[in-house]
Amino acid sequence: MNKRWETLVVLCCTFIFLTGCTVRLTDFTAISTKNVKLPMKAKGKRAVGEDCVPAFIITFGQPNMKEAIDRAIQNAGPEYDALVDGVLYFTQMPFQLCYKVEGTPINTKESVSMKEGDRQNLMLHSKRDGSTPAPLN
């Protein structure tokens, strides 16, 4: 009986360590963890959005990061369509899990026009071999 119990424990542990889970957190148009200077003249006041799900011993769903970002942009006003200088928080409280997003809303349709040289430099990227491709148009 003792040998059977050990076998069952080993099988359960093996099963637990061989299983996994993937959850889609969000999608994005542009992302950076560095400060980026964008030529925007239409900036708003800091906006906040969050998405929470109830949790008590087990969670009743998964909070959605994209929903929190969308709510922050909506809370900024209808003229805004993106966030810059953002911060994303994940909070685990006794009875809920939350994603909270805070950022400065911008209106990309109202961007300041750049000089042609600045635009070309912005659109360049480097290849892995170190060469620089032609500007993207």
PyMOL commands that set and color helices and strands:
alter all, ss='L'
color gray80, all
select helices_A, chain A and resi 2-18+65-76+108-110+116-123
alter helices_A, ss='H'
color red, helices_A
select strands_A, chain A and resi 47-54+82-93+96-106
alter strands_A, ss='S'
color yellow, strands_A
deselect
rebuild
show_as cartoon
